[in-house]
Amino acid sequence: MAKELSFDEIKGNIRLNKFMPVYLFQGEESYYIDALTNLLIESVLNDSERDFNQTIVYGMETDVASVINACKRYPMMSERQLVVVKEAQNLKNIDQLIHYVKNPLSSTVLVINYKYGKLDGRKKLAGEIAKVGIVYESKKIYENKVPDFIISYLRDKQINIPIQAAQILTDYLGNDLNKVVNELEKLTIALPSDETRISIDLIEKNIGISKEFNNYELQKAVANRDILKANRIAKYFDENPKNNPLILTLTVLFNFFTNLMICQFEKNQSKANLMQKLGFRWDMQIVDYLEAAKYYKPMKTMKNIALIREYDAKGKGFGNSSTSQGKLLIELLYKLMH
């Protein structure tokens, strides 16, 4: 029977040493695939058992026959053995693994690490794996879910972070979870030993995001039509283009006005309903939208979305040959707020 478990459920079972004979981790988000694969590598065998009972191969460097042969070996001085196929999307004729999966050894744990896509739905391999093991699809998460990911990731390390700081990191890093985790690890290392809270000051010092001049503060300024503050931030971005690429800022602004339009056309205008529609968990995430609704009518919101698309094209060189990205942003902000 297919086992459709979440990332946390699979992780919890692995930590309880509840192993399945076959795991297929597939999908577009490589972070979750690697996290579960690495957790199995850490958990299935202890240090003394790995030399004889652990096989890790890469799809491009092996073949199906070799993988099946490895899976059919019996463990030596251990209850089980582990076979991991990393980057299995490069394994030729991968569907032929079905000959093993239909009758896997209970003493073997096979992990198929399949990135940047899914097994061909017309093949039967995934279905057979689901009958005896775990099939998990790792999907890209939306940016509005990244602050929750940051908070949860740090909570597992007994570290706290305010939602405002998590949002600032999200606006700067986007939804590439490997990139997000790398920066969180830097912050964890930089955190003084007697502290358990990552502050905006720590982020500013170690990642280079200004606590005053960032996309989070720019969104707040635009939402409140604070023209002076928005222009100060845009000027700072223009003077520091390396740390403030236009594409990231436009993404934040586009998402903001798109979400604002959803709010404006929602019949139930209660805060709880709007938060549910946008997938928000924290009250502060909806504040900018409630404020912006006072200043922007639905027609203006739609025009602003079109403007952001236009300036995205200009930032990529279409219809613009000389204006810097910083100057484009200043020009765009004027149009958005007037």
Secondary structure as UniProt FT lines:
FT   HELIX           7..15
FT   TURN            16..17
FT   STRAND          22..27
FT   HELIX           30..43
FT   HELIX           47..53
FT   STRAND          54..58
FT   HELIX           59..61
FT   HELIX           64..72
FT   STRAND          81..86
FT   HELIX           88..90
FT   TURN            92..93
FT   HELIX           94..97
FT   HELIX           98..101
FT   TURN            106..107
FT   STRAND          108..115
FT   TURN            121..122
FT   HELIX           125..132
FT   STRAND          134..138
FT   HELIX           143..145
FT   HELIX           146..155
FT   TURN            156..158
FT   HELIX           163..173
FT   TURN            174..175
FT   HELIX           177..190
FT   TURN            193..194
FT   HELIX           200..207
FT   HELIX           215..223
FT   TURN            224..225
FT   HELIX           227..239
FT   TURN            241..243
FT   HELIX           246..264
FT   HELIX           271..278
FT   HELIX           283..295
FT   HELIX           298..315
FT   TURN            316..319
FT   HELIX           325..337
//
